[in-house]
Amino acid sequence: MMKKTLITACTTAIVVGAASTAFAASNPFSDVPADHWAYDAVAQLAADGVIDGYGDATFQGDKNITRYEMAQMVAKAMAKKDVSAADKAAIDKLAAEFADELGNLGVRVANLEKNADKVKWGGVFESTYTSTRHDTKSKATKDRTNVNEYVFRLEPVAEVSDHWKVHARIDANGNYSKDTSGSADLKRVWAEGDYGKLNVKLGKLPNAINLISITDDPYSGVAVSYGDKWKVTAEAGRIDDANFGDMSRDANGFVGTQDAFKDNDDTANYQALMVSHASGKFAGDVAYQHLTDTFDQDKLPVLYYQGQKDRKDYKADIWSLKGTYGFDKNDFLKVEYAKNTKADNEATSYSFEYDYKGAVAANPGSWGLYLAYRNLGQYASPWGTYGDGVDNGQKGIEAGVSWTVFRNIQFFAKYFSGKDRVANTDAQKLFARFDVFF
């Protein structure tokens, strides 16, 4: 009965490991006798978790397995790392016994092991609480919003060849307070080719330009970069600009609803160029971003754009500078500046940030904090990435902490206190998030 169980385990391991692959062993039908010592060695490896599938009685019957099938399992075991000394000795003994069959498997086994890791899955589960407050000029009413939500994000990477990969990002959002959940959406997908100093991306991809302006908002197009310490990056395509003409706050401090620069499909032509440099304690870049769209004259808010009703095309030319300097391994200073030379107001943004240490996901107990002053013009930073704290169209002080609670589990907290730029009313935001990376 014991031999029958071992035979069943071996057969199951084969089916689980590589049943769909064709091989060319010279004599695949030569049975391994049921009393062969190899069964005991395989049983040891299965019990130690080196060979998967042991104990699954999916297949019944008292049949011997072939030397070819046994070699297939040995090949899988040889590919495992960090095995014990006893298991390593068993694998070596099996490899010597089935050397001819392993030789016949050859490249096919190598390809099987490589293809098993062709698609790598990673992602994060984010649980977030945000509380915002905006006072009106009269202070008689307040605009307060509390949001308790989550995001489940998958970020697979598929290896196509030695130089090309395909990336994707899939998000599913939900709201704790309303007990709602949304369907998964494909947010980004792009192919990436890497040839030494040359990198090419094509598809729906994230922006790689200055954080303070429109970076991280995906666009459909292409990006090409070349260099090492000095690098040149060019981007071009189409970007969703539905929020670009949405005034951040009206005279009372409430969010505006008019979209001044909105065409029928809410997209703009987009081009960008960046030159970056990193060496020693300093890293920085200078960048230019251009957008072209049209607006509806009838929706143009006179409050913000007086005298410009005749313009039918809206063009944004955003110039930006960024510099980061590390005084030592713990202390960093980051300065950013952006200006939209086509905008008549809300045209300038700048940020000063001091960072101390930083939480590392793989290092439990690591932590960091930062203190910043940010002043973000609506049209200089239409989609900046600082929205977890200060929003575009706001200015003020922001502080935050980060802490790796356990390996790959992190906590972040931010607090912003300042003003809405247009309305000049008070604004605050409290942000807290747990991230679980996998």
N, C-alpha and C positions, 0 to 999 in steps of 0.2 A: 504493500500500500504506500509505503514511504517513497519507493522508486516511482510509482505512478504519480504521486504529488509533485516530485521533482521534475518529472517529464512535463507535466502540465504547466509548471512554473516556467520552465525553459521555453516551451512553445508560446506561452503568453507573452514573455519578454520579447520574443522575436516579432510577434504580430504588432505589439505596441511600438517597438523600436523602429522597424523598417520594412513592414510588410509590403509597402507599395513600390519598392525599388527593385529593379531587375539586376541580376548579377551574372557573372560568367565563370563560376568555379568549374574546374575541370571535371570533377566527379561529385555533383551536388547530392547524389542519391545514396551515398555510402553512409550507412547508419552508424551512430555512436551507440555501442551496446549499453543496455540499461544498467549494467553493473560497472560501467567505466568510472574511474575516479573523478572525471571532469564534472559529473553531476554534483558530487559533494562540494567541489570548488565553486561551482555556479551557485549552489544553495547558500554557501557562505557569503558570496558577493551580494546575492539577493537579500539575505537577511540583514546585511550591513547597509543596504540602500544604494549599492553601487550599480546594480542592475534593476531597472524599474519593472514593475508588473508581477513580482513574486507574490504568490498567495491568491491570485485572482483566478478562480476556477472557471473561467469563461469557456475553456475548451476541455472536453472530457475524452477519455480513451487511453488505452495502454499502448502507445506507439513510441518507438524510438525516434529521436531527432537525427538529422543528418549532420555530418561533420561540417558541411557548409553553413548550416543553421547555427551550430555551436560557434563557429568562427565569427559569424555575424555578431553574436552576443559578446564575444571576446573583444572584437573591434570597438564596440560601444563602450565596454569597460575600460579599454586602453585610453579612450578619449577623456575619461573622467580625471579630475585633478583633486588634490588634497585628500587622497585615500590613505588609510592606515598602512603601516608596514606589513601587517599580515595580509591585507587585501592586495597590496602591491605584489607581494610574493606569489599569491594565488594567480593574479593576472599574468605575471611573467611566466609561470609554469604553464598556464593555459596557452599563452602566446607561442611558447616553444613547441607544444604538442600540435597546434594547428597552424604552424608557420606556413605550410604550403597553401592551405586554404586562404589564409590572410593575404598571402602574396597574390593569389588570384583575384581577391576582392580589390586590392590595391587602390587605385585612384577613385574608384566608385565609393569606397568607404570614406575616403577623405572628402569627397564631394558631399556625401550624406551628412557628415558632421558639420561641414561649413554651411550647408543650406539650412540646417536646423536652427541656426542663429541668423538667418537672412533678415528677418523682421524682428526688431527689438522694440518692446513696448515699455513706455514710461508714462508718467503723468503725475497728477496731484489732485487731492480732494481738499477744497478750500471751504472753510466755514467762517462767514464774515458778519460782523455787526457794525453798522454805520449810523451815527446820529448827527444830523445837521440842523443848524438854526440860522435864520436870517431875520434881522429886525428891519421894520420899515422906518422911513424917516421920522414919522410921527411917534414911533415906539408904541403905538396903540395896538398894533397887531404884529404877530410873529409867524414866520413861515418855518415850521418845524417838521422834520421827516425822520422817522426811524426805520431802518431796513435791516432785516435779519435773513440772510440768504446763504446759499451754498453753490458751489460749482464743482462738478466732476469733470476732469479734463484728461483726455488721452492724447499722447504725443508719440505715435509710432514713427520709426525710422526704418526704411527698407533699403537694403544694400542691393544695388543693381549691378555694379561692376566695381573694379578697383578704384575707379574715379568718380562714380556717380551714385547718388542716393536720392530717395524720395522721402520728404518729410510731410507730416500732416498734423493738424490739431483739431480735435473734436471736443466740443464743450456741451455739457448738459447743465442747465441752471434750475434752481428751485428756490422757493421762498418758505422759510420755516413758519412765519407768522400766519400766512394764508394757506399753508399746507398744499402748496402747488409745486409742480415740477414740469419742466419743459422737455421736449424731445431733443435728442442729440443733434447738434448742428456742426457741419464741417466749416470751421472758421478759416483754416488756412491749409493749403496744399501746394507744395512746390518741389521741383527737381533741382538738385544741387550737384554741380560738377566741380571737382577740386583737382587742379593741376599745379601743385607747388604753390607759387606766389599768385597764381591766377585762380579766381573763384567765380563761378557763374551760377545764378539762380533764375528760375523761370516758373511762373505760376501765380498763385494767390499767396503772396509772401509778406513777412513783416518788414516794416521800414527800419532802416539801420542808421538813420541820421539823428542829429542832436535830440536828446531827451526832452528839452524844453519846448520844442516846436511840434512836429507832427509824427514823431517816431512811434513805433510799435503799432500804429494803426495800419492794418494790412492794405495792400493795393494789388491790383492785377497787372502784372508786367514782368519786367526783367531787371536784374541787378548784376553788375559786373564790378569786381574789385581786383586790384593788382598791387602787390607790394608786400613788405614785411614790417620793418620799423616805420618806414614811410609808406602809406597806402593811399591809393586813389579809388574811390567808389562812385559809380554812376548808376542812377536808377531812372526808370521811365515806365509809364503805364497810365492806368486810370484808377482814380480813387473816389470812394464815396464821400461826398462833402456836404451831406444833408444838414450837418450842424454848423457849417462854417458861417452862414449868415444869420444864425439864430442868436440874437442878442442875449448876453449872459444874464442881465438884470435890467428891469425897467426902473423908472424913477422912484418907485416905492420899494424896490428890492426883490420883486417877484420875477420868476423866470419868464422870459419872453417866449412867444409862440410864433412870431413871424420869421419866415425864412427868406431873407432878402435876395440871396444869391442862388436861387433854386431853379434849375431847369427841370425838364420833364423826367429825367432819369436820375437826378441828384448825383451826378458824377462829374468829375473834372479831369482834364488832362494834367498829368503830373510828371515833372522832371526834377532831378536833384543831382548834385555833385558835391562830394566831400573829400577833403584831403586831411588825413589824420597822421599823427606821429606819436610813438610811444618809445621812451628810452629812459632807463634808470627810474628816478622817482617821479617823472613827469609823463603825462599822457594828455593829448588834446586834439582838437580838430577845428577846422573852419568849413562851413557848409553853405550851400545855396539851394533853395527849394522854390519851384515855380508851379503855380496852379492857374488854370484858365477855365472859367465857367461863365454862364450867363445868369442874369437875375430878372425877376419880374418887377417892372417899374412900379406897378400898382401896390406891391407889397413892401416897398422900400420904406423903412421907418425914418421919417424926417428927423426924429429926435436924435438919431445917431449919424445920419449921413446927409445933412442938409446941403443942398446945392449939387447933388450928384444924381438927380433923377433921370438925366438924359443918358447915363451910361448903360449900355446893354450888355457889355462884357465885363466880367470881373476878373482881374488878374492879381494874384498874390505873389510877391517876390520877397521871400523870407531869407534873410542872411543871419547866420548864427555862429557863435564862438563858444567853445567849451574847453576848460582846462582843469585837470586834477593833479594835485601834488601830494605825494606821501612824505611827510616829515620823518616818519619811522614806520615800523610795522603796525602801529596802532593808530596813528593820527593822520587824517587826510583832510584836505581842503578842496572843494569843488566849486568852480565859478562858471556860470552860464549866462549867455546874452543872446537875444534874438530880436530882430527888427523886420517888420513888413513895410517895405518902402512904398507899396501901393496903397496902403491904408491911411486914412486921414485921422483916425483915432484908434484907441486900443491897439496901437501899433508896435509897442515895445514890451519886452519881457526880460527879466533878469532874476538870477537866483544865486545866493551864497550859502553853502552848506559845509558844516564841519562834521566829520564822522570819526567816532572812536571805536576801535575794534570792529567786530561784526560776527553775526551768528553763522556758523558753518553747519549745513545739514548733516554732514557725516561726523560731526564732533559734538556729542552731547555735553551740555553745560556751557558751550560757547555763547557769547552774547555781544551785543553792540548797541550803541546809541548815536543819535545825530541831533543837531540843532541847525535850523535853516531859516533864512528870510527869503521869501519869494514874492515877486510882483509880476503877475502874468497877464499881459494884454490879450484880449479875446482873439484878435486877428494876428498877433505874433505867435500865439500858442493855441491854435484852434483845437488840437487833439493831443496836447501834452500828456505825459504819463504820470503827472503828479496829482491826479484827481482823487487818489485815496486820501489825500490831505487837502491842500489848497486846490481849488478849482480854477480853471481858466476864467479870467475876468475878476480875479480876487488878488489881494495882497495881504501879507502879514507874516507872523512867526509860526513855524511848524517844528514840532519835536517828536521824536519817535524812539522806540526801543525794539530790539529783536533778541530772541532767546531760543536756542535749540533745547527743547525739553527732553526729548529722547532722540535717538538716531533717526533722522529723516522726518521728525515731527517738530515743527517750529511755531513760535508765537510771535506776532507782530502787533504793535500798538502805535497809533499816531494821534496827535492832537494839534489842530490848527485854530488860531485865533487871529482875526484880522478884519478886513473891510471888503465889501463889494465895491469894485473900482468905480463903476458908473454911478450907482446910487449913493455911494459913500456911507453905507449902513453897516452895522456890525454883522459879523459872520463867524460861526464856530463849527468845528466838525470833530467828532470823536470816531476813531476807526480802530477796530480790533479784528484780528484774523488768526485762525489756526490753519496751518498747512500740513498735510500728511503726504509726503512724496513717496512714490513707488516706481 
